[in-house]
Amino acid sequence: MYRYDQYDQAIVDARVDEFRDQVRRRLAGQLTEDQFKPLRLMNGLYLQLHAYMLRVAIPYGTLDSRQLRTLAGIAREFDRGYGHFTTRQNLQFNWIKLEDTPTILERLAKVEMHAIQTSGNCIRNISSDQFAGAAADEVTDPRPWAELLRQWSTFHPEFSYLPRKFKIAVIAANEDRAAMRLHDIGIQLVEQDGAVGARIYAGGGMGRTPMIAPLIRDFVPVDDLMSYLEAALRVYNRYGRRDNIYKARIKILVHEIGADEYRRQVEEEFVAVKQLGIDPPRAELERIQAMFAAPAFSADAPEAIDRSDPDFAVWLDQNVAAHKQPGHAIVTISLKSIGGIPGDASADQMDLVADLAERYSFDELRVTHAQNLVLPHVRKADLPAIWTRLREAGLAEANLDLVTDIIACPGLDYCSLANARSIPLAQKLAVRLAPRQHDLGELKVKISGCINACGHHHAGHIGILGVDKKGVENYQLSFGGSGAEDVSLGKITGPGFDEDGVVDAVDRATCTYVELRQAGERFLDTYRRVGMQPFKEAIYG
């Protein structure tokens, strides 16, 4: 994985010192909250309902054991003993005291971490495929390009004050595990005539006006990638709506002028940007790629796995994926225990996962956009030992991509923007549906506590949006969304429900699916085949 050089470390250390002085002045009353707000947001510090929330960047979802142990230590000392992994592959601490934040940022800096550009109208944390570098189906490891993007975008002077926040995802497989086309820019690395290049999508996003990013260019040579992205951002920065926050995202610009016109302007800008020579030399890419070299895999690692324990066998089938290296596997650790809080991990659990990564996965970890953790490089012979340790810590739920593997934002329990609670609803749904989850098969439920869609409800096979209806929490239900390669946006079923009512409605919808499904169909497949009407009849009577 990437290691800071002297410039990275100097930048992060300087930011810590700068913010320490800003906090001192705020606590001394020398800065008002209005003056301090833009400064704290530049350092990922939000003021939520009950306390400050600090959002820590985990670039392209990759971290190691020392970093995860540092996060665990911060959770113990400065929070309430846990952290929350987000749909942006970041981690949030929800109970932070202002006076502690400089010390927290200093500790993060010592292990090559920070909270820069996790907030504000800038290019946010670059996200990627959590199986990158391990997946059997990828063209190449996308993380070196994600790291190039991180370096290009960090403190980019032209893009520090964009019309609105900007999110980029990079993948390198046909299977989209990162919801790439629901980003402001989605990049898929592909191979053409023996050369690797990038397929570029622009104008996706969720929130108030969800849109799927259209294809802007089918192939950009990797040597031109930075110039092309610079051109794409310049067009947005020039014409994005700064007069209306609800129309400020690039998706609105692409929609209003059309993908063809946006493409034309980007191509025109690209010609000019190419003259600036901003693309890094191939040697720089090769330097970064060397940091992502494959681990020293065991060439003779056995393939056989003892499946005699039925619980272990179920976990193998659900949470373990194919690895490109024979004798090895990819393990997804569910942070969705039945009745637990989706995405939360205690300090003790983080320490345990750090230990497992260090011992069994070449000291490497991943965070997924579905709020789980991954051990990317595990010998199959070590899977029983890993499962045993996870089971003892309450982390061995075999529910990856099942109905209890629910994505949920913090909602009204924490967030000052939320209209309704997401966490209690996720807990009730998981408890209700857990007995049937393996029979139901792949069924992705996603819950947002407000229209900002941090829970990705638009992309849920079943999506739930919490709204305020005359002072009462109400939940809109939608079906048919997907953030995968078969990307689609969910459609609202009709009138909303109270909390218990939406749990009943989802239960009835899953029963209807079981009655209507054909062999091999997921919930999403059945819905697409039969349409909304049978489900509406089931949930509304």
N, C-alpha and C positions, 0 to 999 in steps of 0.2 A: 504494500500500500504506500501511498505518497507520504513523504516525510518533509517537514518544513525545511527550507534552506534559511540562510541568514536573513534574507529579506522578509520572508514570511514571518519569522519570529520577531524581527524588529518592528514590523507593522503592528502585529498583535500586541506586543509589549507596550508600544507607544499608545495604542488605543486604551489599554488598561489604565495607564498613568493619567491620560487625559480624562477618562471617565471618573477616576477617583477624585480628581479636583472638581469636576462638575457636581458629583454627589455631595462633596464637602460644602460647596457653595449653596446647593439646594437645602441641605440640612441646616445651614446657618442662616437661611432666609435671604440670601443674596440673589437667588434666582426664584422667580415665581413658577408655579406649575406650568403655566402657559409657555414660559421661557425654557423650562426644563424638558417638557414633553418631547420635542423633536430630538433632543440630545439623548434621552433614554431610549427612544425608539430606534435610534441608530445602533444601539447596543442590545437590541432584542428584549428590552424591558417594558412590559405593558402594565398598566394599572387596571386590574380586573375588579370583580365585585367585592372580594374580601381582602385581597392582598395584591402585591406585585407578582407578576408572572414573568419568568425569564425563559426565553426560548433559545436553546443551544443548537447551533448548526452541526449537523452530521453530514458533510458533503457526500453526495451520491450514496448515502446510507452505509458507508464503510467506517468501521472503527475497530480498535484492538482492545485487548484485555485491560491494559493500564488506563485507557480512556474510560472504559465502562466502569472500572473500579473507582475512578475519580468521580464519575457521575453518581455512583452509589454513595461515596463519602459525602458529597455535597447534599444528597438527599437526606442523609442521616443528620448532618450538622446544621443545615440551613433550611430544610424543608420539613416535611412530616414523615420522612422515612420512605418516600417513593417518588417516582418520576412518571411522566406520561409521554409515551411515544406517539408521534403524530402522523397524519397522512402525508406530510412533507418529508418524512424520514428524519425528523428532528426529535428533540426531547424537550419537554416543558416542565419547569418547576413552578408549582402553583401557589406556594406560600412563602414567598421571598420577602425579607425586610430590606428596605432601600439601603440602609447603612451597610448591609452585608454584600451587596452586589459587586463592589470593586474587588473584594477578597475572593469571591466566587470566580470572577473573570480572570483573576491572577492565577488561580489554581487550574482553570481550564487552559490558560496559555502555556502552563508548564507541561501539558501533555498534548500540545498542538491542537487546541480547540478554541472556539470563540463563539460569540453570539452576533457577529457582524452580518448585516444584510438579512437578518431573519425577520425584519420588519421594514416598513417604509416603502415608498414608491421607487423601488430599485429592482435590480435583478436578484431574486431570492436564491435560496439554497438550490443548487443544481441536483435534480433527482435522477435516479437510474434504476435499472433492473437489479433487484436484490440478489439474483443468481449470476450476476456478471462475473466473468472469469471462471465460472464453474459449469454453466449450463451447457448441456450437450447440443443444443440447437442454435447457439449464437455464431455469427459470422466472425466476430472478434470480441475481445473484451472492450466494452464501451467506456470503462472508467478512465483510461488515459485521456480520451477526448473530453469527458466530463471534467477532469482536472484542468485541462487547458481552458475550458469554459470558465471554471472557477477563477483561475488566474486572470483571465481576460476581463471578467465581469467585476471582480473585487475592486471597489473604489473607482470604477470606470468614470472619469470626470463628465463625460457627455451623457451618461445614463444614470447618474446619481439621483436625479429628480425627474423621473419619467411621469407621464400622465397618471399612471397607476402602477401597482406592483406587477412584477413580470416573472413568470415561472417557466422554466425550461426543463425538459426531460430528454434523456438520451438512452436509447436501447439499441440492441444489435441482433435481435432475433425476430422471427415472424410472430411468435407468441408475445403479446404485449403484457408484461407483468407490472408496468409502471403507469398505466392510463395515459400513455404518451399523447394521444390525440385530444385529450381534454386539458392540455397545457397551452399557454400563450404561444410557445414554439415547441414542437415535438420533432425530435431528430431520430431517425432510424438509420443506423449504419448498415449499408448493403454492399454487395459485391457485384461489379459490372465489368465484364471483359478482364477478369483477373485482378482488378483494382478495387480497393475499398473506398467508398464515398458515402455521402449522406443524402438521405431522402428527407426533405424539409416540409413540415406542416406548420401552418401558422393560423392563429385566430380561434383556438379552442379555449374552453374554460367552463366553469360551472357558475355558481352564484345566482344572482337575480335573473340573468339571461343566459341560460346554458347553451353552448354551441360546440359542435365537433369541428376541429380544425381541418380545413381543406388542404389538399396537396398543393404546395407552391412550386416546388422543383423536385423532379424525380431523381436527380443525381448531381451532387456537388462534389468535385474531387476534394479529398481531405486537405490538400495543400491550400485550398481556397476557402475552407470552412469558416475561419474567423472573419474574413472579408465579407462573406455572404451574410453571416449573422449580423455583422456591423451594419450592413446595408439594410437588413430587415428591421433592426432596431431604430435606425435613423428615420426611416419612413414613418414608423409608429411615433417616434418622439416628435416628429415635425407636425403630424396631423392628428394625433390622439387628442380626445376631448378633455381639456383641462377645466372647462367651465361647468362640467356636470359629472360628478363622481360616479353616477350610475351608467354613464356612457363613455367612461374613460379607458376601458380595457381594449386591447388590440382586437378582440373578437368583434367589438362594435365597429371599429374602423374597417376591418376586412368585410364584414357583413354589409356595411353601408356603401362602400365604394365597389365592392365585389372582389372576388379572389383574382379575377383576371387583371383588373386595374391595379390591385395591390402588387401582384406579381410583376406587372410591367414596370411599376415604379421601383421595386426592389432591384430588378435586373438593371435598370438604368443607374441606380445608385451604386450597384455592385461594380459597374465599370469604373466609376470614379474612385471608389474605395480601394480597388485593386492597385491603383497608382500609388497609394500611401505606403504599401509594403508592410502592413500590420501582421500578415500571416507569419507565424514563427517558422524558423528553419526546420527542416525535417530532423535535424540533430536534436532539437529541443523535444520534439515528440518522442523520439527514440529514447532520450534521457528519462522522460516521464514513464514511457512504456516499460523501461527496465525496472522501475519501482513496483510494477504490477506483474512482474514475472511469475510464472506458475510456481507454487511451492515444490519442495523436493518430495514428490509423491513416491509411495512404495510401488515399485514396478511389479512386485509379486504379491500385492495385497489380494487376499482371497475374495472371491465373489459370493461364496455360500453364506447364508444367514440362517440361523436356527429360528424357525418360526413356530416352535411348539407352544409357546405361550400365546394364547389367543388375543389377549389385550395388547401385547407387544406387536403381534401381526397386524392388528387393526391400525395401530400407530404407524407402522411401517408403510402400509398402503396409503394412509391419508397424509402424513406429514413428511415423508421422505421422497425426494425427487432424484431423477437420474443425473449423474455427473459425467462430464466428458472423459474423466480418467477411470479406466477399469478398476474395480475393487474399491471405489469410493462413492460417496453419496452426499446429497445436500439435505440438511435437516432444518425444517422450520419449527421453531419453538413457539407454540401458541401462547399469547398473552390474553386469551379469552376463556379463562376457566368459567365453568357454568355458574352464573350468578355473580361473577366478578365484574370489575370495571374494565371495559375494553381498552387495551393499550397501556394500562398501568403495570408497573413492575416495582416491587419493593426493593429496598437497598440490598437485602439479603439475596433476593432472586438475581439482581444484577451481578452481585459478587459471584454467585454460583455459575451463571452463564459465562462470566469472564474466566472462571477457572476451567470450565469445559472447553472454551475456545482456546485457551493457552495449552491445554493438555491434548486436545483431540482435533483441533481445526487450524493448526498452524498459526495460532494467535490472531485469528481474524473473525470478525462478526459483521453482520449486516442488519439494518433496520428496513422493514418493508413498508410500502405505502398503505398496507392493510393493518398496520400497527402490531406486527409481530416481529420476532427476531430470527436470524438465520445463522447456523453454523455451515459455512459454504463448502468446506473441504474435510470430510469425515471418512475415515476408513470404515468399510462395512463391518469389519470385525469388531469395531468399537461401538456400534450402534446399541447393543444390549446394555453396556455400561452407561452410556449417555442416557438412554431411556430410564434406567433405574434411578439415576440421580435426578432427572427431571420430574419423575413421578413423585419422589420424596419431597420435592419443593413445590408441588402443585402446578407444574408446568408441562405436563405430558398429555394434555387434552388432545385427543386425536380428531380435530375438527377443522383442519385447514380447508377453507372454501365451502364449508358446510353452513347451515343456517344459524349456528351459534357463533360462528367466526365473524361477529358483527363489527363493522366499522362504526364508530360513534365519536362525535366531537365532545368536548367537555360540557357544552350546553349551559343551561341556566344555573347549574350548580357552581360554576366558576365565571363564565364569560359575561361581560357587561353588554355584549351585543345580542345575546341569545334571547329568544322569546319563550322557549320551553326547555324542559329538562330532557336530555338524551340518555344519560347514564341509567337512571331507574328504569326507563323503558327498555333499554338494551338488556338489563338484568332480568326483567320479567319475561321478555321474549325468549331469552336463552333457557331459562328454567322451564318455560312452557313447552318449548320445541325440542329440547335435548333428547327426550326418549325416542323421537322419530328422526333425528338428524341424519343418521346413516342411510335410512330408507329414502329420505328425501333427496340425498345426493347433493351435487353442487347447487348451492342456492345462496347468493350473496345479498345480505341485508345491510343497508347503510342508512345511518340516521344522522340528521343535522338538526341542531337546535334553533337555527335561523336560516334566512334566505342566502346567507353568505356561503353555505354549502361546504363547510369544512369537513363534514362527514360524508361528502360525495354522494348524497342521496339521489342525485340525478342519474348516477351510474350504477345504482343498485338493481339487481334483478327484482328485488323489492326495496323501494326507497321510501323513507319516512321523513317528512319535514315538519318540525314543530313551529307553530305560529301562535300569535296572540289573537284570540277571538273575544273581543270585548272583555279583556282582563282575565280570560280563562285560557289555560294551555290547551291547544288543539293540534291534532296531528293529521296532516295530509298524507295519503297513501298513493304511491305510484308503482307501476309495474313496467318491466321491459327494458330497463337500463343496463348498460354494460360499459365498463372501462377497458375491456380487453380488445383484442384485435378485431372482434365483431362489434365494435363500439356502437352504442346507441344511447338515446336519452329516454328516460322513463316517462310514461304518460300518467297524469293524475286520474285516479279512479272515479272521484266524485267528492261529495261532502266529507269533511274530516271527522275525527273521532276523539273522544277523551282517551286518557292513557290506557285504561282497561279495555276500552272499545277497540282500539287499534290492535292490541294484542289478540283479541278475539277475531278480528278481521283477518289478520295475517294467518292465524291458525286455520280459519275456514278456507282461505285462499290456497294454503298448502294441501288441504284435504281435496279441494277441487282439482288441483294439479295431479294428485295421485290417481284420482278417478279418470282423468282425461289423458294421461301421458301414454305415449307409445314406447316401445322398447328402445332404451338408450337415450331417451329425451331428458334433458335437464328441465327445470322449471322454466327457464328462459326460452328454451326451444318449444315447449308446449304452448306457452303464452304467445309466441310469435306465430305458431301454426293456427291456433283457435281464436286468437284475438281477445279483446277485453271483456266481451259480453258475458261469457260464462262465469268469469271471476266477479264481475259486478253483481250478478244475480246471487252469487254465493255470499258475498260480504254485506250486501244491502237488503237481501230478501225480496 
